[in-house]
């Protein structure tokens, strides 16, 4: 699934939309996921194959990572790369799934990890039932 997703996100497309990245919220989200996984910045940078200073800059909203870097970070955190792409503004969710996503993300009773797991399960059921996630 990730390979197909990355194939659709061409380098040209990435450069066109890199200016619209929601970097601050993306960095906050990555930091929260890292802390939730109980990784230090150094541990995550080593697992993701990204330099420690670069990862720090991403978390602080100073850098705009490419789709490839987001995939490496997602793999190291064992979360959906698609979730990071949506957070970064690289991908948009379909209107039907947007309401569910907003409701889950707004639920303060769930941890960030629980929210992501719930959204991943929801997306897998939609794929299983052949309901497209994206327009």
C-alpha positions in Angstrom: 0.0 0.0 0.0 2.8 2.5 0.9 4.6 1.8 -2.3 1.5 2.5 -4.4 0.8 5.6 -2.4 4.4 6.9 -2.8 4.2 6.2 -6.5 1.2 8.6 -6.8 3.1 11.3 -4.9 5.5 12.3 -7.6 8.5 14.5 -6.9 7.0 17.3 -9.0 3.8 17.1 -7.0 5.8 17.2 -3.8 7.6 20.4 -4.8 4.4 22.1 -5.9 2.7 21.5 -2.6 5.6 21.7 -0.1 4.8 25.3 0.6 1.3 24.3 1.9 2.6 21.9 4.5 1.1 22.3 7.9 4.5 22.1 9.4 3.9 23.3 13.0 1.1 20.9 13.6 3.0 18.1 11.8 6.0 18.6 14.0 3.9 18.6 17.1 2.2 15.4 16.0 5.5 13.7 15.2 6.9 14.8 18.6 3.7 13.4 20.4 4.0 10.1 18.5 7.7 9.9 19.4 7.0 10.5 23.1 4.1 8.1 23.0 6.4 5.4 21.6 8.9 6.4 24.4 11.7 7.2 21.9 14.3 9.9 22.5 15.0 12.2 19.6 18.2 10.4 19.0 16.6 7.0 19.0 13.9 8.0 16.5 16.5 9.7 14.2 18.6 6.5 14.2 15.5 4.3 13.5 14.2 6.6 10.8 17.6 7.1 9.2 17.3 10.9 9.5 19.9 13.1 11.2 19.2 14.2 14.7 19.4 17.9 13.9 17.0 17.5 10.9 14.4 15.6 12.9 14.6 18.2 15.6 14.0 20.9 13.0 11.0 19.0 11.7 9.5 18.7 15.2 10.0 22.4 15.8 8.4 23.3 12.5 11.5 24.7 10.9 11.8 22.1 8.1 9.4 20.8 5.6 10.1 17.0 5.1 9.5 15.2 1.8 7.1 12.3 1.5 10.1 9.9 1.6 11.3 11.3 4.9 7.7 11.2 6.3 7.6 7.5 5.3 10.8 6.8 7.1 9.6 8.5 10.2 6.2 6.7 10.0 7.9 3.3 9.6 10.2 4.0 12.6 7.2 5.0 14.7 5.1 2.2 13.4 2.3 4.5 12.3 0.6 5.0 9.0 2.6 7.1 6.5 -0.7 8.2 5.1 -1.6 9.7 8.5 1.6 11.8 8.3 0.8 12.8 4.7 -2.6 14.0 5.7 -1.2 15.9 8.6 1.4 17.5 6.3 -1.2 18.5 3.8 0.2 16.2 1.1 -2.9 14.2 0.9 -6.5 15.2 1.6 -9.1 12.8 3.0 -12.4 12.2 1.2 -15.3 14.3 2.5 -17.1 11.1 3.8 -14.1 10.1 5.9 -13.2 13.6 7.0 -16.1 13.8 9.5 -15.1 10.5 11.1 -11.4 11.6 11.1 -12.3 14.9 12.7 -14.5 13.2 15.3 -11.8 10.7 16.3 -9.0 13.3 16.4 -11.2 15.6 18.6 -11.9 12.9 21.2 -9.9 13.9 24.3 -10.6 10.5 25.9 -8.3 8.8 23.4 -4.5 8.9 23.3 -2.8 10.0 20.0 -1.8 6.4 19.4 -5.4 5.1 20.0 -6.7 7.7 17.6 -4.3 6.6 14.9 -5.0 2.9 15.4 -8.8 3.6 15.2 -8.4 5.6 12.0 -6.2 2.8 10.5 -8.8 0.2 11.3 -11.5 2.4 9.8 -9.4 2.8 6.6 -8.7 -0.9 6.4 -12.5 -1.7 6.6 -13.2 0.9 3.9 -10.5 -0.7 1.6 -11.9 -4.2 2.4 -15.3 -3.1 1.3 -13.9 -1.3 -1.7 -14.9 2.2 -0.7 -12.3 4.6 -1.9 -10.6 6.8 0.7 -9.7 9.5 -1.8 -11.7 11.2 -4.5 
